[in-house]
Amino acid sequence: MRYLAVIILILFQFANCKKKKGIDATEWKDESLKITSRICEKYRSCADASWPGVPDKLKEFTKSRLDEANCQKEFRNSNAYRLLGGDPKIIITSYRECSEKIFSASCEALKKGVIETIAACNEFKKIQQVN
């Protein structure tokens, strides 16, 4: 009986560990990293026009955050990349829809916060905030 309790405890620990890791979906991971790269590039290109008015320290910080390698590194820790925080189909759909709206938006619209008015982006934001 004691051994059974230990085995059950180990299984629960493994299940919790597996749950935190998320779903291993290679195709999604590749696609989402490409999307993330494009989003960061879009914001970098939009920020370029504003650089003269930005203080140097903030400029360096922002550039480093939008750098492709850093951008992807941050995304790899996200719920969306690991398909956590909701139904995987909804996560994928909302990220695709949100990103398409970002790609089609003008820099001026992005600076004014148009992303806050896009339902898919708001849904995606909620997913990313789930612990």
C-alpha positions, 0 to 999 in steps of 0.5 A: 500500500505504501508503494502505491501511495508513492507511485501515485504521488510521483504520477501527480508530480509528473502530471503537474510538471507536464502541465507547466511545460505545455504542449509540444507542437513543433509546427506551432512553435516554428510558426509562432516564432516567425510571427513574433519575429515579424511583429518585432520587426514591425515595431522596430521599423515603426520606432525608427522614425521616432528615435531622434526624440527618444533619450539614449538610455531608453532607445538602447533598452527598446532596441534590445527588447525588439532585437530579434533574438531577445524578442524570440527569447522572451516569446519562448517563455510565453503561454502562447509559445507553450500553448498554455492558458487556454484552449490551444486552438483559441491561442493559435487563432487569436495570435494569428488574427492579432498579428495580421491586424498588427501587420496591416496597421500603420505605424501611426495607428500602432502608436495610438494604441489600435491594438487595444481595440482589436478583439483577438489581441485583447483575447491573446493578451488575457491568455498571456497573463494567465499564470 
